[in-house]
Amino acid sequence: MTWEITRDSELSRRGNCVVAVCATKGLADLSQEFRDLCRNDNTTIIAELSTENLTETIRGKGSRNLSLTHPTEIVGRKSTFASDRTIMVLADKAACDLNRELVHTLTSPNTKLRVRLIAET
């Protein structure tokens, strides 16, 4: 169970966890300082997903197993699995858990999503 944000401009039919496309950054674009914080098992990582009228907060954990090197994708996982696409593990939400009003809003190609990533130690 995951959520994903991608720099890609289109979705495949299998992309049922994708929250947003056309992102301006992938994991590899995040600052080294932020990525170092994410590689700590004791770090709490927060993703705030905001549209003009709605905000959803997802909380997860950092992990020493995160490489944070993917150039186009950012994925949060409810499991402990880590790949080059993973920003957080043990997330409290996957795409299927997000507010349905937010999900509906994101189906419009005119909707802008602001993603704020926070690492707390």
N, C-alpha and C positions, 0 to 999 in steps of 0.2 A: 504494500500500500504506500503510494507516493504522491507527491505533487511536483510539478515541473514548470520551469520557466525556460524558454529557449530563444536564442537569437534567430532561429529559423523563421521563415515567413509563412510557412504552411504546415498544416497538420496532416498526419496520415490517419487512416480510419482507426488504427490501433492506439492513437494518442489520447487515451481517455483520462490520463492524469495531468495533461498539459493545461496549465492555468493561463499562460500568456505566451504569445509569440512576438517576434520582432523586438526582443529585448536589446538594450544597448550594451550589455555586458554578459559574459560567461564567467565561470569560476576563475579562470586564469587571469581575468582582468581585475579581480579584487586586489586590494593592497596586500603586500607581504605581511604587514603587521596584523591585519584582520585574519588572514589565512593562518598565521601562527597561533592566534587565539583560538581559532576553530579546531586546531589539532590538539587541544587539551581536553582530556576526558571530563574535567570538572567545569568546563565552560557551558553556559546555557546560551543557545543561539535562538534569536527571535527574528522571525520574518513578519513584517507588517505589510500587508497587501492592501492598498488603498485606491479606490476610485474617487470620483468627485464627491459621492455621498456615502460611501460604505468603506469600512475598514475591517479586515480579518487579521487576527494575530495567530501565528503558529509558533509553538515553542518546541525546541528539541535540544539535543545535547551535541557537543563536540566530540571528537574521537581522535586519538593518536593515529588511527588508520586512514584518516582522510588525506588524500593527495591534493584535492582542490585544483586540478589542472585542466579541466575540460574547457575548451575555448568557446563553446556555444551554449552549454546547458548548466542549469542549477536545479538540483533535485533534493528534496527533503524526503526522508524515509521514516516510516513508523518502526521498521526493523533496525537491526544493528549492522546490516550489510553496508559496506562502503566501497565505492568505486571512484573513478576520477571525476564523476558527475555529482557526487554527494556533497551537500553543504551541511546537513545535520542528520543525525540518527535519533531514534526513539522520539520522533516527532509526535505531538499530540493530535495531529490532524493529517489526513491525506486529502487529495482532491475531492473524493466522495463525501468528506465530512464538512466541506466548506459551506457557508451560508448560501442557500439556493438563490437568493436575490442577487448576491454578488456574482455567482456563476452565470445567471441569466444576463446580467449587465455586461459581463465579459464576452458574451457571444456577439455583441455589436462590434463591427470593425472600427467604429469611431471611438470606442472606449479606451481611455488611457489608464494604465495601471502603474501606480508608483510602488516600488518595492524598496522597503527600508530594511536592511539587515543589521542586526545588533548582536554583539558578542559580549556577554557578561561573565566575568570570572569571580 
